[in-house]
């Protein structure tokens, strides 16, 4: 997972991530904070201080991870909601026409549409897309091809979940989760002589593994696990289709 030094980032990182990922909420939140201070409405002022103080504190700390922003986003949502309520109430005074509410309706609708679009984009289609800040060291969906290949090899050999598997990469997560039903899996964290029909190592270990494995072992493929971590799947030629 990496140490503190590996997750250090410039002080402005959270602001940059907010601008990239939550632009409508950030802009509405800033305007809402100003409105709360002008009207001196207690709870929105408290929520504003809550959001800003957390953002400042987190920005000072060198250790930064995107999911920490959820603590900042909650009070920012409250302040943005206050702004929407204020606009709605002030453009809908008794005797005023619905036309006066159009700017407020347009602003609220645009903000909601942008947030919904971004939520669907991230959660259902691009949850492992490194263009977004939130999928931080997220497992690449192509990693599931490795799991499927292991299952295919086991089924072909007739050993199923009892297939012996040796995992020699030090960075193997989330294999323990996906291989949780397999009863004969060893995690060694280093290159050792292997005698299992399925051997999994890191791309960096490939040359060393090739030298140690018997000549009848073949490479089934290379599979990305997360940014900077690729796993190589070897299998005994006896398991070939």
C-alpha positions in Angstrom: 0.0 0.0 0.0 3.0 2.3 0.3 4.2 4.5 3.1 3.6 8.1 4.1 6.4 9.4 1.8 4.7 7.8 -1.2 1.4 9.5 -0.4 2.9 13.0 0.2 1.5 15.6 -2.1 1.5 19.5 -2.4 -0.6 21.5 0.0 -3.1 22.5 -2.8 -3.8 18.8 -3.8 -7.2 18.7 -2.2 -8.3 22.0 -3.8 -7.1 20.6 -7.2 -9.0 17.4 -6.7 -12.2 19.3 -5.6 -11.9 21.4 -8.7 -11.5 18.4 -11.0 -14.1 16.1 -9.4 -16.7 18.3 -7.6 -16.6 21.6 -9.5 -20.3 22.4 -9.2 -20.3 21.6 -5.5 -17.2 23.6 -4.8 -18.5 26.7 -6.6 -21.9 26.5 -5.0 -20.3 25.8 -1.6 -18.1 29.0 -1.9 -21.1 31.2 -2.8 -23.1 29.5 -0.1 -20.5 30.3 2.5 -20.5 33.9 1.5 -24.3 34.0 1.7 -24.3 32.3 5.1 -21.8 34.9 6.4 -23.9 37.8 5.0 -27.1 36.5 6.4 -25.5 35.2 9.6 -27.6 32.1 9.6 -26.1 30.0 12.3 -26.0 26.4 11.0 -24.8 27.3 7.5 -22.1 29.4 9.1 -21.1 26.4 11.3 -21.1 24.1 8.3 -18.9 26.6 6.4 -16.4 26.7 9.2 -16.6 22.9 9.5 -15.7 22.5 5.8 -13.0 25.1 5.6 -11.3 24.1 8.8 -11.1 20.5 7.7 -9.8 21.5 4.3 -7.1 23.7 5.8 -6.0 21.1 8.3 -5.9 18.3 5.7 -4.0 20.6 3.3 -1.3 21.3 5.9 -0.6 17.6 6.5 1.8 16.2 3.8 0.0 12.8 3.8 -3.0 13.0 1.4 -5.5 10.6 0.1 -8.6 11.4 -2.0 -11.2 9.7 0.2 -10.4 12.1 3.0 -12.3 14.7 0.9 -15.6 13.0 1.9 -15.3 14.7 5.3 -15.0 18.1 3.5 -17.8 17.4 1.0 -20.5 16.7 3.6 -20.6 20.2 5.2 -20.0 21.6 1.7 -23.2 19.9 0.6 -25.1 21.4 3.5 -23.9 24.9 2.6 -24.7 24.4 -1.1 -28.2 23.2 -0.1 -28.6 26.4 2.0 -27.7 28.5 -1.0 -30.3 26.6 -3.2 -32.9 27.1 -0.5 -32.1 30.8 -0.2 -32.3 31.4 -4.0 -35.6 29.5 -4.1 -37.2 31.5 -1.3 -35.9 34.9 -2.5 -37.1 34.4 -6.1 -40.5 33.2 -5.0 -41.8 36.0 -2.8 -45.6 36.3 -2.6 -47.0 37.8 -5.8 -44.0 37.1 -7.9 -44.3 35.1 -11.1 -42.8 31.7 -11.8 -40.5 33.4 -14.3 -38.5 35.0 -11.5 -37.7 31.5 -10.3 -36.2 30.3 -13.6 -32.6 31.3 -12.7 -32.8 29.5 -9.4 -34.4 26.4 -11.0 -31.8 26.5 -13.8 -28.9 26.7 -11.4 -30.2 23.9 -9.1 -31.0 21.7 -12.1 -27.6 22.2 -13.7 -25.8 21.5 -10.5 -27.8 18.3 -9.8 -27.4 17.1 -13.4 -23.7 17.6 -13.3 -23.4 15.8 -10.0 -25.6 12.9 -11.1 -23.6 12.5 -14.4 -20.3 12.5 -12.6 -21.6 10.0 -10.0 -22.8 7.6 -12.7 -19.6 8.1 -14.8 -17.4 7.2 -11.8 -19.4 4.5 -10.0 -20.6 2.5 -13.0 -18.2 3.0 -15.9 -14.9 4.5 -14.8 -14.4 3.2 -11.3 -10.8 2.2 -12.2 -10.0 5.1 -14.5 -6.9 6.9 -13.3 -8.0 10.1 -14.9 -10.2 10.5 -11.8 -8.7 11.3 -8.4 -11.1 9.1 -6.5 -10.1 5.6 -7.8 -6.9 5.8 -5.8 -4.8 2.6 -6.3 -8.0 1.0 -7.4 -7.9 -2.6 -8.8 -7.9 -2.6 -12.6 -11.0 -4.4 -14.0 -8.6 -6.4 -16.3 -7.3 -8.1 -13.2 -10.5 -10.2 -13.3 -9.1 -11.8 -16.5 -6.4 -13.4 -14.3 -9.0 -14.8 -11.9 -11.0 -16.2 -14.8 -7.9 -17.8 -16.3 -7.1 -19.5 -13.0 -10.6 -20.8 -12.8 -10.3 -22.0 -16.4 -7.1 -23.9 -15.7 -8.5 -25.5 -12.6 -11.6 -26.6 -14.4 -9.6 -28.1 -17.3 -7.4 -30.0 -14.8 -10.5 -31.2 -12.9 -9.1 -29.9 -9.6 -11.4 -26.8 -9.4 -10.9 -24.9 -6.2 -8.4 -27.5 -4.9 -5.9 -26.4 -7.7 -2.5 -25.8 -6.1 -1.5 -22.1 -6.6 1.7 -20.4 -5.6 1.7 -16.6 -5.4 5.3 -15.3 -5.3 4.7 -11.6 -5.8 5.0 -9.5 -2.7 2.2 -7.3 -4.0 -0.7 -9.7 -4.5 -3.8 -8.0 -3.1 -6.7 -8.5 -3.9 -5.9 -12.1 -4.9 -6.7 -13.4 -1.4 -10.2 -12.1 -1.8 -10.8 -13.4 -5.3 -9.2 -16.7 -4.5 -10.9 -17.1 -1.2 -12.7 -20.3 -2.2 -9.4 -22.0 -3.3 -8.1 -24.3 -0.6 -4.5 -24.8 -1.7 -3.1 -21.3 -2.2 0.3 -20.2 -0.8 1.5 -16.6 -0.6 5.3 -16.4 -0.4 6.2 -12.8 -1.2 9.4 -13.8 -3.0 10.6 -16.1 -5.8 11.1 -19.7 -4.7 11.2 -23.0 -6.5 7.7 -23.9 -7.6 6.0 -27.1 -8.1 2.3 -26.0 -8.3 0.5 -26.1 -11.7 -0.3 -22.4 -11.3 2.3 -19.8 -10.3 1.7 -16.1 -10.0 4.5 -13.5 -9.8 5.0 -9.9 -10.5 6.2 -8.6 -13.9 9.4 -7.6 -12.2 10.0 -11.2 -11.2 9.3 -12.7 -14.6 12.9 -13.3 -15.7 13.8 -14.9 -12.4 10.7 -17.1 -12.4 11.4 -18.3 -15.9 14.9 -19.4 -14.8 13.5 -21.4 -11.9 10.4 -22.9 -13.4 10.6 -26.2 -15.4 10.6 -25.9 -19.1 7.0 -27.1 -19.4 5.7 -23.9 -17.8 4.2 -21.3 -20.0 3.0 -17.7 -19.6 -0.8 -17.4 -19.7 -0.6 -13.6 -19.7 0.2 -10.4 -17.9 -2.5 -8.8 -15.9 -2.6 -5.2 -14.4 -3.5 -5.2 -10.8 -3.3 -1.5 -10.0 -1.1 1.3 -11.3 2.6 0.1 -11.2 1.7 -3.5 -10.3 1.4 -6.1 -13.1 1.1 -9.8 -12.3 2.2 -12.7 -14.6 0.4 -16.0 -14.6 2.5 -19.1 -15.3 0.9 -22.5 -15.7 2.2 -26.0 -16.3 2.1 -27.2 -19.9 0.3 -30.3 -18.6 -2.8 -28.0 -18.0 -2.8 -26.8 -21.6 -6.1 -27.2 -23.6 
